[in-house]
Amino acid sequence: MINLTKEYLKNSYGISDNVIDLYEQAIDDVNEEFSKYDEIREYNQLKVLNALQEERISDAHFTNSSGYGYGDIGRDSLDKVYARIFNCESALVRPHFVNGTHALGAGLFGNLRPGDTMMSVCGTPYDTLHNVIGISDKKNIGSLKEYGVNYKQVDLTSEGKINYDKIKTELEDDKSIKLIHIQRSTGYGWRKSLLVSQIKEIIDFVKGIKPEVICFVDNCYGEFLDTKEPTDVGADLVAGSLIKNIGGGIAPTGGYLAGKEECVTQAAYRLTVPGIGGECGSTFGVMRLLYQGLFFAPHVAIEAVKGALFCARIMELAGFEVLPKYTDKRSDIIQAIKFNDKEKLINFCKGIQLGSPIDSFVQCEPWEMPGYSDQVIMAAGAFVQGASIELSADAPIREPYIAYLQGGLTFDHAKIGILIALSKVI
């Protein structure tokens, strides 16, 4: 780091010489890891570029439909671009999805029927899905459970591995299991994200026992971190959010599903109604942003990963337990830091907020956030509200007080925000 930048950090943010020293050691340690992700970024940039070219995208596709939105060529062509990128039959990309949970919910409600069973094979799903499934401590109004859909869960082994023996037993004993839920990202868990190669092992194992089971992957935070996506290795359906990796920090809202045409169509019927599906839905003038965000996404996702690598190393050097380690191969952009201390956790998140370009003057506090059973603190001074591809950190306020950092449109910003956050802790 040049001396001018050091002085600016000291004078403007009060960052100590101790933290600067940790920075310099951490940046030396992670540089070798960065080159591995640069290769992935270049490959995925070519993949996105080729998909846009093959679908002959022009400015005529930056549509601004209204009303029913019939014949919106921008909307329909973006579906085809996504299908090419995911190497699958069909895709549904819409600004009408309010978040990734909404896209996941459409996939679940669309493909499950009363009497069917959904089985999670990675332990407890992400918190916001609990109300969707009907496993929260609330009334579960409108949940899958209320509609007569059953739920089973196979927890990870004590070593944090997939419990294949238990999965096999459940599939052989329970003929009602129709859909397997695979969560690629860590969510609010203390485990590594699933590599695409590991997702392939799960799918191959399940299909070897019961080929007709739908393998549905929650792909949030995982897009463009490998040269393959889950649909390349047999996933029937994937879903994610446009204000995470695949929106490139430009998409203002939305979500997507991609996979087998039958599964995507069923989800589209849930987003709208049967018989209409994806044929309707005006796009409010956001199509250029969705296309441009997708184009930037391979680059931005890797910038976020570099921020996570740096965070892992510097927080480890500062004496905190982190997962994954900076040398671990990654399949999502999330970095978990275990504080074992409520105040340190809150101060870290407040530091990330202070290092944000937007609302840096705001003090984030734990609150009763919709969809969560615990209070949650969220630091997200973002250009797009709640966009976790932008530098952000959040945590449920529960032991052992783990913060989950993600995002960073540029690595330069990510490392500055992390230095400020670390200074607030130590």
C-alpha positions as CSV (number, residue, x, y, z in Angstrom):
1,M,0.0,0.0,0.0
2,I,1.5,3.4,-0.9
3,N,2.2,5.8,1.9
4,L,-0.4,8.3,0.6
5,T,-3.2,5.7,1.1
6,K,-1.9,4.8,4.5
7,E,-2.0,8.3,5.7
8,Y,-5.5,8.8,4.3
9,L,-6.7,5.7,6.1
10,K,-5.1,6.9,9.4
11,N,-6.3,10.5,9.2
12,S,-9.8,9.9,7.8
13,Y,-10.8,6.6,9.5
14,G,-8.4,6.4,12.5
15,I,-7.0,3.1,11.3
16,S,-4.0,2.1,13.5
17,D,-0.5,1.1,12.4
18,N,-1.3,-2.3,13.8
19,V,-4.2,-2.8,11.4
20,I,-2.0,-1.5,8.5
21,D,0.6,-4.1,9.4
22,L,-2.0,-6.8,9.3
23,Y,-3.2,-5.5,6.0
24,E,0.3,-5.7,4.4
25,Q,0.8,-9.3,5.6
26,A,-2.7,-10.4,4.5
27,I,-2.4,-8.9,1.0
28,D,1.0,-10.6,0.5
29,D,-0.6,-13.9,1.5
30,V,-3.7,-13.8,-0.7
31,N,-2.1,-12.6,-3.9
32,E,-1.2,-16.1,-5.1
33,E,-4.8,-17.2,-4.6
34,F,-6.2,-14.4,-6.7
35,S,-4.8,-15.7,-9.9
36,K,-6.8,-18.9,-9.7
37,Y,-10.1,-16.9,-9.7
38,D,-8.9,-14.6,-12.5
39,E,-9.0,-17.7,-14.8
40,I,-12.6,-18.5,-13.8
41,R,-13.6,-14.8,-14.4
42,E,-12.2,-14.8,-17.9
43,Y,-13.9,-18.1,-18.8
44,N,-17.3,-16.9,-17.6
45,Q,-16.9,-13.5,-19.2
46,L,-16.5,-15.4,-22.5
47,K,-19.5,-17.5,-21.8
48,V,-21.7,-14.5,-21.1
49,L,-20.4,-12.6,-24.1
50,N,-21.1,-15.6,-26.4
51,A,-24.6,-16.0,-25.0
52,L,-25.5,-12.4,-25.8
53,Q,-24.0,-12.7,-29.2
54,E,-25.8,-16.0,-30.1
55,E,-29.1,-14.5,-29.1
56,R,-28.4,-11.4,-31.3
57,I,-29.1,-8.9,-28.5
58,S,-29.4,-5.3,-29.6
59,D,-30.7,-2.1,-28.0
60,A,-34.1,-3.1,-29.3
61,H,-34.2,-5.6,-26.5
62,F,-33.9,-2.8,-23.9
63,T,-37.7,-2.7,-23.8
64,N,-40.1,-0.7,-21.7
65,S,-43.3,-2.6,-21.8
66,S,-46.4,-1.8,-19.9
67,G,-49.7,-3.4,-19.0
68,Y,-49.8,-7.1,-19.7
69,G,-46.3,-7.1,-21.3
70,Y,-47.2,-9.4,-24.1
71,G,-44.5,-9.9,-26.7
72,D,-41.7,-8.2,-24.6
73,I,-38.7,-9.3,-26.7
74,G,-36.3,-8.1,-24.1
75,R,-37.8,-10.2,-21.4
76,D,-38.2,-13.3,-23.5
77,S,-34.7,-13.0,-25.0
78,L,-33.1,-12.6,-21.6
79,D,-34.7,-15.9,-20.6
80,K,-32.9,-17.5,-23.6
81,V,-29.6,-15.8,-22.7
82,Y,-29.8,-17.3,-19.2
83,A,-30.7,-20.7,-20.6
84,R,-27.5,-20.6,-22.7
85,I,-25.3,-19.6,-19.8
86,F,-26.8,-22.3,-17.6
87,N,-26.7,-24.8,-20.4
88,C,-30.3,-25.9,-19.8
89,E,-33.7,-26.0,-21.5
90,S,-35.4,-23.0,-20.1
91,A,-35.1,-20.0,-17.8
92,L,-37.4,-17.4,-16.1
93,V,-35.7,-14.1,-15.3
94,R,-38.1,-11.5,-13.9
95,P,-38.0,-8.2,-12.0
96,H,-41.2,-9.4,-10.4
97,F,-39.3,-11.7,-8.0
98,V,-38.8,-9.6,-4.9
99,N,-35.8,-11.6,-3.7
100,G,-34.1,-14.9,-4.0
101,T,-36.4,-16.5,-1.5
102,H,-39.4,-15.5,-3.7
103,A,-37.7,-17.3,-6.7
104,L,-37.0,-20.4,-4.6
105,G,-40.6,-20.3,-3.3
106,A,-42.0,-20.2,-6.8
107,G,-39.9,-23.2,-7.7
108,L,-41.0,-25.1,-4.6
109,F,-44.7,-24.3,-4.8
110,G,-44.7,-24.8,-8.5
111,N,-43.3,-28.3,-8.5
112,L,-44.7,-29.8,-5.3
113,R,-48.3,-31.0,-4.7
114,P,-50.2,-32.0,-1.6
115,G,-48.9,-35.3,-0.3
116,D,-45.4,-34.8,-1.8
117,T,-42.3,-34.5,0.3
118,M,-39.5,-32.0,0.0
119,M,-36.2,-33.2,1.6
120,S,-33.3,-30.9,2.4
121,V,-30.0,-32.8,2.2
122,C,-27.7,-30.1,3.6
123,G,-29.3,-29.6,7.0
124,T,-31.5,-26.7,7.9
125,P,-32.1,-24.4,4.9
126,Y,-31.6,-20.6,5.0
127,D,-33.7,-18.8,7.6
128,T,-36.1,-17.1,5.2
129,L,-37.2,-20.5,3.8
130,H,-38.4,-21.7,7.1
131,N,-41.7,-19.8,6.7
132,V,-42.0,-21.0,3.1
133,I,-41.6,-24.6,4.2
134,G,-43.6,-24.3,7.4
135,I,-40.9,-25.2,10.0
136,S,-40.7,-21.8,11.7
137,D,-42.2,-21.2,15.2
138,K,-44.9,-19.0,13.7
139,K,-48.3,-19.9,12.3
140,N,-46.9,-21.0,8.9
141,I,-49.8,-19.4,7.1
142,G,-49.6,-20.0,3.4
143,S,-46.6,-22.4,3.8
144,L,-46.0,-25.6,2.0
145,K,-47.0,-27.4,5.2
146,E,-50.4,-25.7,5.2
147,Y,-50.9,-26.9,1.6
148,G,-50.2,-30.5,2.6
149,V,-46.5,-30.7,1.4
150,N,-44.3,-32.7,3.8
151,Y,-40.8,-31.9,4.8
152,K,-37.8,-34.0,5.8
153,Q,-34.3,-33.0,6.6
154,V,-31.0,-34.8,6.5
155,D,-28.4,-33.1,8.7
156,L,-24.8,-33.0,7.8
157,T,-22.5,-35.5,9.6
158,S,-20.5,-34.4,12.6
159,E,-17.6,-33.7,10.2
160,G,-19.8,-31.4,8.1
161,K,-20.2,-33.8,5.3
162,I,-23.3,-34.9,3.3
163,N,-24.9,-37.9,5.0
164,Y,-25.3,-40.3,2.0
165,D,-26.4,-43.2,4.1
166,K,-29.3,-41.3,5.6
167,I,-30.3,-39.9,2.2
168,K,-30.3,-43.4,0.7
169,T,-32.5,-44.7,3.6
170,E,-35.0,-41.9,3.2
171,L,-35.2,-42.2,-0.6
172,E,-35.8,-46.0,-0.4
173,D,-38.3,-45.9,2.5
174,D,-40.3,-42.8,1.6
175,K,-42.0,-43.0,-1.9
176,S,-43.5,-39.5,-1.4
177,I,-40.1,-37.7,-1.8
178,K,-40.5,-35.7,-4.9
179,L,-37.9,-32.9,-4.6
180,I,-34.4,-32.7,-3.1
181,H,-33.3,-29.2,-1.9
182,I,-29.5,-28.5,-2.1
183,Q,-28.2,-25.3,-0.7
184,R,-25.0,-24.3,-2.4
185,S,-24.1,-21.5,0.0
186,T,-23.4,-21.6,3.7
187,G,-26.4,-19.4,4.5
188,Y,-26.3,-18.8,8.2
189,G,-24.5,-22.0,8.9
190,W,-20.9,-22.8,9.9
191,R,-19.9,-24.9,7.0
192,K,-18.1,-24.5,3.7
193,S,-20.2,-23.9,0.6
194,L,-20.7,-26.8,-1.7
195,L,-18.5,-27.0,-4.8
196,V,-20.1,-27.7,-8.1
197,S,-18.3,-31.1,-8.1
198,Q,-19.8,-31.9,-4.7
199,I,-23.3,-30.9,-6.0
200,K,-22.7,-33.3,-8.9
201,E,-21.9,-36.1,-6.4
202,I,-25.2,-35.5,-4.5
203,I,-27.3,-35.4,-7.7
204,D,-25.7,-38.5,-9.2
205,F,-26.2,-40.3,-5.9
206,V,-29.9,-39.3,-5.7
207,K,-30.7,-40.0,-9.3
208,G,-29.0,-43.4,-9.0
209,I,-31.6,-44.3,-6.4
210,K,-34.6,-42.4,-7.6
211,P,-34.2,-40.9,-11.1
212,E,-37.5,-39.0,-11.1
213,V,-36.7,-36.9,-8.0
214,I,-36.3,-33.2,-8.8
215,C,-32.9,-31.9,-7.7
216,F,-33.4,-28.2,-6.9
217,V,-30.3,-26.1,-6.1
218,D,-30.4,-22.8,-4.2
219,N,-27.7,-21.1,-6.2
220,C,-27.7,-17.8,-4.3
221,Y,-24.2,-16.3,-3.9
222,G,-22.7,-19.0,-6.1
223,E,-23.0,-17.9,-9.8
224,F,-19.8,-17.5,-11.8
225,L,-17.5,-18.8,-9.1
226,D,-16.8,-21.9,-11.2
227,T,-16.6,-22.7,-14.9
228,K,-19.7,-24.8,-14.4
229,E,-23.1,-24.2,-12.8
230,P,-25.3,-26.8,-11.1
231,T,-27.4,-27.3,-14.2
232,D,-24.2,-28.4,-16.0
233,V,-24.0,-31.3,-13.7
234,G,-27.5,-32.5,-13.6
235,A,-29.6,-30.1,-11.5
236,D,-33.2,-30.0,-12.6
237,L,-33.7,-26.5,-11.3
238,V,-31.7,-23.7,-9.9
239,A,-32.8,-20.3,-8.5
240,G,-31.1,-17.1,-7.4
241,S,-31.4,-13.4,-6.9
242,L,-30.5,-10.6,-9.3
243,I,-29.2,-8.4,-6.5
244,K,-26.5,-11.0,-5.8
245,N,-23.8,-12.3,-8.1
246,I,-25.6,-12.6,-11.4
247,G,-27.0,-9.0,-11.4
248,G,-23.5,-7.5,-11.4
249,G,-24.4,-4.8,-8.9
250,I,-26.5,-3.1,-11.6
251,A,-29.7,-5.0,-11.7
252,P,-32.1,-3.1,-9.4
253,T,-34.2,-6.0,-8.4
254,G,-35.4,-9.5,-9.5
255,G,-34.6,-13.2,-9.5
256,Y,-34.3,-16.1,-11.8
257,L,-35.0,-19.8,-12.2
258,A,-33.3,-22.0,-14.8
259,G,-33.3,-25.7,-15.6
260,K,-35.6,-28.3,-17.2
261,E,-38.5,-26.7,-19.2
262,E,-41.2,-28.6,-17.2
263,C,-39.8,-27.4,-13.9
264,V,-39.4,-23.8,-15.0
265,T,-42.9,-23.7,-16.5
266,Q,-44.4,-25.0,-13.2
267,A,-42.5,-22.3,-11.3
268,A,-43.7,-19.6,-13.8
269,Y,-47.3,-20.7,-13.2
270,R,-46.7,-20.0,-9.5
271,L,-45.2,-16.6,-10.2
272,T,-48.3,-15.6,-12.2
273,V,-51.1,-18.2,-12.8
274,P,-51.5,-21.4,-14.8
275,G,-52.1,-20.8,-18.4
276,I,-50.2,-17.5,-18.4
277,G,-46.9,-18.3,-16.7
278,G,-44.1,-16.2,-18.2
279,E,-46.1,-14.9,-21.2
280,C,-47.1,-11.8,-19.2
281,G,-45.3,-9.3,-17.1
282,S,-44.3,-5.8,-18.1
283,T,-40.7,-4.9,-17.4
284,F,-40.9,-1.3,-16.3
285,G,-37.8,-0.1,-18.3
286,V,-35.3,-2.2,-16.4
287,M,-34.2,-4.5,-19.2
288,R,-31.0,-2.7,-20.1
289,L,-29.9,-2.9,-16.4
290,L,-30.6,-6.6,-16.3
291,Y,-28.6,-7.2,-19.5
292,Q,-25.7,-4.9,-18.5
293,G,-25.6,-6.3,-15.0
294,L,-25.3,-9.8,-16.4
295,F,-22.5,-8.7,-18.6
296,F,-20.5,-7.3,-15.6
297,A,-21.4,-10.2,-13.3
298,P,-18.4,-12.5,-14.0
299,H,-16.0,-9.7,-13.1
300,V,-17.9,-8.4,-10.1
301,A,-18.4,-11.8,-8.6
302,I,-14.7,-12.4,-8.6
303,E,-14.0,-9.0,-7.1
304,A,-16.3,-10.0,-4.3
305,V,-14.5,-13.3,-3.8
306,K,-11.2,-11.4,-3.6
307,G,-12.7,-9.3,-0.8
308,A,-13.8,-12.5,1.0
309,L,-10.3,-14.0,0.7
310,F,-8.7,-10.9,2.1
311,C,-11.2,-10.8,4.9
312,A,-10.5,-14.4,5.8
313,R,-6.8,-13.8,6.0
314,I,-6.7,-10.5,7.9
315,M,-9.3,-11.6,10.4
316,E,-7.4,-14.8,11.0
317,L,-4.2,-12.9,11.5
318,A,-6.2,-10.7,14.0
319,G,-7.0,-13.8,16.0
320,F,-10.5,-14.7,14.9
321,E,-11.8,-18.1,13.6
322,V,-12.9,-17.9,10.0
323,L,-14.6,-20.2,7.5
324,P,-13.6,-20.8,4.8
325,K,-9.9,-20.3,5.2
326,Y,-8.3,-18.0,2.6
327,T,-6.6,-21.0,0.9
328,D,-9.9,-23.0,0.6
329,K,-11.6,-23.4,-2.8
330,R,-14.8,-21.4,-2.8
331,S,-18.2,-21.8,-4.2
332,D,-19.9,-18.7,-2.8
333,I,-18.9,-15.2,-1.9
334,I,-19.7,-15.4,1.8
335,Q,-17.0,-15.2,4.5
336,A,-18.0,-16.2,8.0
337,I,-16.1,-14.8,11.0
338,K,-16.8,-16.2,14.5
339,F,-16.6,-13.6,17.2
340,N,-18.0,-15.4,20.2
341,D,-18.9,-12.0,21.5
342,K,-22.1,-10.0,20.8
343,E,-20.5,-6.6,20.9
344,K,-17.6,-7.4,18.7
345,L,-20.0,-8.8,16.1
346,I,-22.2,-5.7,16.2
347,N,-19.1,-3.4,16.0
348,F,-17.8,-5.3,13.0
349,C,-21.1,-4.8,11.1
350,K,-21.2,-1.1,12.2
351,G,-17.6,-0.8,10.7
352,I,-18.7,-2.2,7.4
353,Q,-21.6,0.3,7.4
354,L,-19.1,3.1,8.1
355,G,-17.0,2.0,5.2
356,S,-20.0,2.1,2.8
357,P,-20.4,4.6,0.0
358,I,-24.1,5.1,0.8
359,D,-25.6,5.7,4.3
360,S,-22.1,5.6,5.9
361,F,-23.4,7.9,8.6
362,V,-26.1,5.4,9.7
363,Q,-25.7,3.2,12.8
364,C,-27.0,-0.2,11.9
365,E,-28.7,-2.0,14.8
366,P,-30.2,-5.5,15.4
367,W,-33.9,-5.7,14.6
368,E,-36.8,-8.0,14.1
369,M,-36.4,-8.5,10.3
370,P,-39.3,-10.1,8.4
371,G,-38.6,-13.8,7.7
372,Y,-36.1,-14.4,10.5
373,S,-36.7,-16.0,13.9
374,D,-33.8,-14.1,15.6
375,Q,-32.9,-10.5,15.6
376,V,-30.7,-9.7,12.6
377,I,-28.1,-6.9,12.1
378,M,-27.5,-5.9,8.5
379,A,-24.8,-3.5,7.3
380,A,-25.6,-2.6,3.7
381,G,-24.7,0.9,2.6
382,A,-25.5,0.0,-1.0
383,F,-26.6,1.7,-4.2
384,V,-29.3,-1.0,-4.5
385,Q,-31.2,-1.6,-1.2
386,G,-30.1,-4.9,0.3
387,A,-27.8,-5.8,-2.6
388,S,-25.4,-8.3,-1.1
389,I,-23.2,-8.3,-4.1
390,E,-22.2,-4.9,-2.8
391,L,-20.0,-4.9,0.3
392,S,-22.3,-5.9,3.2
393,A,-22.3,-7.9,6.4
394,D,-25.1,-9.4,8.4
395,A,-25.7,-11.8,11.3
396,P,-28.4,-13.3,13.4
397,I,-27.9,-12.2,17.0
398,R,-27.4,-15.7,18.4
399,E,-24.4,-17.6,19.7
400,P,-21.6,-18.1,18.7
401,Y,-22.1,-14.6,17.1
402,I,-21.0,-15.2,13.6
403,A,-20.8,-12.4,11.0
404,Y,-21.3,-13.2,7.4
405,L,-19.6,-10.8,5.0
406,Q,-20.2,-10.8,1.3
407,G,-19.9,-8.6,-1.7
408,G,-17.8,-5.8,-2.9
409,L,-18.2,-4.3,-6.4
410,T,-14.5,-3.6,-6.4
411,F,-11.8,-5.2,-4.4
412,D,-10.3,-1.8,-3.5
413,H,-13.5,-0.9,-1.8
414,A,-13.9,-4.3,-0.1
415,K,-10.5,-4.2,1.5
416,I,-11.0,-0.6,2.8
417,G,-14.4,-1.5,4.3
418,I,-12.9,-4.5,6.0
419,L,-10.0,-2.5,7.4
420,I,-12.5,0.0,8.9
421,A,-14.6,-2.9,10.4
422,L,-11.5,-4.6,11.9
423,S,-10.5,-1.3,13.5
424,K,-13.9,-1.0,15.1
425,V,-13.4,-4.5,16.7
426,I,-9.8,-4.2,17.9
